[in-house]
Every structure is written in structure tokens, then in C-alpha cells.
Amino acid sequence: MTPIEPILIDPGQSERGWHRLQAALRCPRYYALTYGSDTERAPSAAPALVKGSLVHIGLAHFYQELRGKQDPTQTGHYYNPHDAIAFCALQNQAKFDTLEEGANWSKFTPLAQDVLRRYEEFYGEDKHWTILGIEHELRANVENPETGEKHLYTQRADLIIRDRAGQVWIVDHKTTGRLTSASAGRYTLSGQFLGYQMFGHGLFGEKFGGVILNMIQLPRVKEVWTDDDTIELKYNPKQFKFERQIVEPAPAALARFKDTLLRAEAIIEQYADTPPMEVPGTYTEMTCTHVYGSCSKHSQCQHGIEE
């Protein structure tokens, strides 16, 4: 008998989500250079992205295991969380021209697996939560009242749960290098979280409790060469931190969120046939540089696109 291949929960970004609209609102040229090109987007091995992605994959399979225990009809031949992390890392590393270019995917695999072990030790089986959805795509058609044109808008919820009081919550997993009691505040007016609020109220009505940030503080990592010429990650386990915070509602922003979605779509349509470098750029210190450094398109805007 041929062995059954385990199922990997890794659906990627939703079909037409907030990130593309956010890019258009942030800077029309950035959108054109990032999403407007026919060329395939290059894979990334940025440390923060890799660590966050691997932890997300592990958590998806962790909650799938719990869902199967809660509801036998939801069982399936899925990867276990630790094997899912390792397999996802191998898949992503294989996208690069050389293994060295994508080495962060395998390098941070043990760290992500350690996160899952500690997460389970901290929260156990989350028995006060009933799992309703994992990596679930939310979909809506947003209609322009002036033209009648409808725009598909989607978001992928990391987790949807019902608590013991019967309230339904959308849970978003976030990894961070620094977790404070005020961490949730930065997401109150984030379009991603306004979108969750929009979908939550629309789908669950009065039973919708809100959005929970499932935050994980990762330790600072030091790379150490071992005697057999391999790199080992060293970190202080005491720097791990797990905390859940509720994102405050923003009713005024939520009431105007659909207008924001339509404005972003209008920007995209306006410059759809314009060469990227002729699309207006948003030249501000907050746009062209940010907390992580320069915008990825900084050099192209500064010097022009090399033919």
C-alpha cells in the first residue's frame, strides 16, 4: 500500500487581501513596483519573516491537532507541528537558486520548534477554546455605491475560536522581539485588524467578541560556530514570553473602512497602465524609511530601474 502523504496547512496569503491595498495607500509607486510587475516576486529569507512564518505553520498544525480531539469529524492525516515546521522550511529553502541563499529557513527551524514546545507547555491544550477555523479565508464583495462595481476583498484568519461564554473571536498570531502591555495598541487602526472586525461583525453579529492578539516574544539569537563547522543558535530561554491581548475596537475607523478599501482600489485602477517609475511616489521619511531600514524599492526610486 502506498503511504498517504501528510497534509500541510500552508495556504499562503489570501486571494485579494489587505497587504496589496496597504501598499497602494502607502505609496502608489511602491505598489506598482511590487505588485504591478509581471515578474514573479522573489522569495525572501529575511530573519523576522522566516521565524514568524515557521511559528505560524507550527501553530496551525498545533490547533489542527486540538480541533481533531474536540471534533472527530475534523481529524485528518496532517503533519504534526514539528514536522510541519521542518517540511515548510525545506520547501521554502528550495525556492532559492542556492541553499546558502535560503539558509535561514533551515537555520531557524530548531528555534521555531522550541517555540512550539514552550507554547504548549504554557497554554496546554487551550481547553477553554473551541476551534472553529484554522487559516480560514474570509471573503466579501465591497460595492462602490457610485458605480455599482464590486471589489473582492479577502483576509485569512489564523484562528477562529468560541470561548466558554459563547463569544466568537478571531485570533491573530504575532511574533515579536519585544512584547509589552501596550503592544496591541499599534494594531487598533491597522487595516488588517479593522478587516477582522468587519468580517467578525458581519459573520457572527452580537456573538462576535473581537480580535485577540496571540503574541509571542522571541529571544535574541546569537549564531555560534561548532567544532564540526556548523552554526548553532544560542539564546536565553528566559526571553521567551507569551501573552494574549485584545485589540481595542475602533468604531469610527470601522465605519469608514469600506471607503478606505474603495480608495485603495481606485488608486490601483488609476495607474494600472502606467509604467512603474511614472507612477507618483510618496516621498516622506516615514514612507521611504521605516523601523527596519529603507523601503525595499528605495534604490529604484533613487537611481531608476536598471534595464
TAGI-V712113 format. One record per run of one state. SS is the DSSP state (hx for helix, st for strand, lp for the rest). FROM is the first residue (numbers start at 1). LEN is the number of residues. If there is no record, write none. Layout:
BEGIN
SS_FROM_LEN + SS_FROM_LEN
END
This chain:
BEGIN
lp_1_6 + st_7_1 + lp_8_10 + hx_18_9 + lp_27_1 + hx_28_7 + lp_35_12 + hx_47_24 + lp_71_1 + hx_72_3 + lp_75_3 + st_78_1 + lp_79_2 + hx_81_13 + lp_94_9 + hx_103_5 + lp_108_1 + hx_109_15 + lp_124_6 + st_130_14 + lp_144_6 + st_150_13 + lp_163_5 + st_168_9 + lp_177_6 + hx_183_5 + lp_188_3 + hx_191_17 + st_208_10 + lp_218_4 + st_222_4 + lp_226_5 + st_231_4 + lp_235_2 + hx_237_3 + lp_240_1 + st_241_6 + lp_247_4 + hx_251_5 + lp_256_1 + hx_257_14 + lp_271_5 + hx_276_3 + lp_279_6 + hx_285_4 + st_289_2 + lp_291_2 + st_293_2 + lp_295_3 + hx_298_6 + lp_304_4
END
